[in-house]
Amino acid sequence: VHVPRLTAEEAKSLTERLRKMLSQVRAAVIDWKRMLARLDQAISEFRYSAVPLDKKSVAEAIAFLEWLRDDNFTFLGMREFKYVGGEESGSLERADKPGLGILSDPDVLVLRRGTEAVTTTPEIRAFLHGPEPLIVTKANAKSLVHRRIYLDYVGVKTYTAKGALAGELRIVGLFTSTAYTRSVMKIPYLRSKAETIIAKSGFNPNDHSGKALINVLESYPRDEFFQVPVPVLRKHANAILGLVERPRIRAL
């Protein structure tokens, strides 16, 4: 590696950044097995505990978490939060359990509101009080490990023994290439979105219109497919399908 001549201040800054990067790599490697064990615990809680959620959604969440575990996600950090307050103004606070991986460092925060680091955003609060077992989105922090891109964020609801919302298991890392190359019909969580959109379209998946819609879904930007809710995704897919049949300029 060739580095141009640096001033003492630049060399010090570079050294600090390298140390921080290597520290995060070390933390992710050391805690890898513990992160998988905590993921297995979350799967078991969904599978065997009484959670007040739709059974089909829970089954799909279990399948998705198992899919992540099968080398489709690089786990970099986990942190647990407890939910405090009501639906409108409640927030997540760090649980007493230590974080894992890069989130074992209490100074590492992955959400922001503007320039302020936060533990809860309106999107996360809405998710916690919504019907879905988990959320997939992007963190506001970039990865220092593997690829210099924004971290993928998977939030998993946690519940008390009595079935009351307890908080969130926050998982950060990076999807592997299979998340972007495999058919959406083969990936849990994405397939349920795709199946819902196809069913509501009224198209036969085997006829021309049905195949055209499936092609739109397969070619839709994958990160957005993970993050966008079904109603918005369906609206965009129908708009794109219309543009395929009648090409014109349109902003979505």
N, C-alpha and C positions, 0 to 999 in steps of 0.2 A: 504494500500500500504506500503510495507516494503522497506525502503531505507537504505542501509548500511551507516555507519558513514562517514561523508563527512568533508573535510577540509573547512575552511572558504571560500577559493577561489572557491572550487567546489560547495558549497552551494549557493554562489552568482551567479555562472554561471547557475545552475539549476533554481534558482528563476527567472532569466532574461528570460530563455527559456520558462518557464511556463507562465510568464506574456505576452510574445510575442504570444504564442499559444492562450491564453484566449482572448487576444486583437483581434486576427484574428477571433476567433469564434464569439465574440461580434459584430464585424464589419459585418460579413456575415449575422448574424441574423437580425441586425438592418436594413440593406439595402436590405433584401430579397424582399420585396414588390416593392421597387424602381427598383430592377434589373428586376423583371418580367414586370413592366411597360415599362422599356426601351426595353425589348425584344419584347413586343407587338408593340411598336413604330417601331422597325426594321421590323417586319412582315408587318405592315401597309404600310411602305415605299416601300417594295418590291411589295406589292399587288396593290397599287394605284398610285405609281409614275412611271414615264417613265424612266426605267433603260435600258441601251444599252446591254442587255444580252438576251440569248435565253429564250423564254417564258417557255419552258418545264423545263429548269434548274432552273428558278426562282420559278416555281410552286413547284418543288421538294424541293428547299431550304425553302420555306414557310412551307411545310409539315414537314420538319425536325425540324425547329425551334419550331413549334407547338408541335411536339413530345417531344422535350426537355422540354418544359413547362409542359407537362403532367406527371410530377413526374418521368421522366426518366433521369434527370440530377440534381445534387446538385450544385446550383449556389453559387459560393464563391466570385467572383469578376468580375467587368466590368470596362473597361477604353476606352475612345475614342481617336482616333488619326487622325490627318490630314496629307495627303500625300503632300510632298514638293519635287519638282525636277522632273527630267525626268525618263524614263523607265530604263535606265542603272544604274543611280547613285542616284535616288530619295530615300527618307527615310521618315519614319513616325515620326511625332512630336506630343507630347501630345496636345490635344485640350484644350480649355479654360474650358471645363466642368469638374467638379470634378469626380474622380473615385468613384466606389461603392464597397462595401464589402471589401475584403482584398486589393483591388487595390485602395482604398481611401488613403492608405499610399503611398506617392510618392516614398518612398524608396524601395517598393516592385516591382521588375522587374522579368519577367517570361521568358525572352529570353536571351540567351548567345551565343557569338561567341568565342569559346575557354573558357577563364576565364573571359572575359569581358562581362558585362551586356549591352545589346543593346535593341533598340526598333524595329529594322528591321533586318531581315536576308535575304540572297538570296532567300530562299524558300518563304518567305512572299512577297518579291518584285515581284517574278515571279507570285505568286497568284494574286496580285493586278492588274497586267497587263494581266492576263489570262482570259479565258471565264467563269470561275466558280463564282457563287455568294458568296460562302463561302468555308472555308477550315477547316478541322478537323485534329489536330495533337497533339503532346505532348509538353507541356512547358518544360523548362529546370530547373524549380523549383519544389520542392516537397511540397505536401500539409501538413500543420500543423493541418488540420481539418479533422475529420473522419478517413482517412486512410493515412498512411505515404508513399505515392506513388507520382510519377510525375503527376502534374496537367494535366487534359485534357483541350485542348485549341480549341476554336471555333472562327475563325475570320470571321467577316461578313463585306462585302464591304458596304460603304456608298457613296451616290451620292448627288450632288447639285440639285437644282430645275430644272436646265437645262440638267441634265443627265450626268454631268461630274463626274469623280471619285473624291470623296472628301477625303476618308480615310478608316478607319477600326474601327469597334466596336469589341473590344477584350473581349472575354468571357472566364473565367477560372472556373473550378470546377471539378466535378467527375461524370462520368457516373454511374448510378445505375445498379443493377444486371440485369435488363431487357435488357440492351444493350448487355449483354454477353450471355443471355440465350434464347432470342427470335429469331425466324428465321430471317435471313437476308432479306428474301422476305417480312417481315412484318415491317421493319424499314426503313423509308424514308432516302434517301441518299445512304444507303447500297443497297436497293432494285434496285435502278437505275443502280448501278455498276453491280450488279448480272445479271440484265436483259440484259444489254449491252453485258456482257461476254457470256451469254447463246445464245443471238441472233447471235453474231459473230462466235460462235462455229459451227453453222449449225445443231446442234443436236435438235431433238425433245425432249422437256422437259419430255415427258411421256414415252420415250423409255429407253433402258438400259443405253446408253451412256449419254443421257441427265440427267437421275437420278443420275448417277455416278458423273457427273460434279457438279450438285446441292449439292450433299453430300460433295464434296471437298470444295465448297464455304461455306457451313454451318459449316464445321469443321476448316476452315482457322482461324488462330489467329485473334480474333476480333479487337484488337487494331490496328493491321496492316491493316485489312480490311478497317477501317475508314481512315487510313492515306495514304495508297499506291494508286497511280493513276491507272486508269483502265488498260492502256497498260501493266504495270508491274504486276498488279494483274492477268490479263489474262494469261500472260506468265507463272507465277508461278502456276496458276490453271491447265494449260495444262500440265506442267511438272509433277505436282503431280498426275494428272490423268494417265499419262504415267507410273509413278512408281507403281500405283495401279495395272495396267495391267501387268507390267514387273518389279517386285521388284528388286531394286539395290540401291547402295549407290550413292547419288548425293547431292551436295551442291547447294542451291538456293540463 
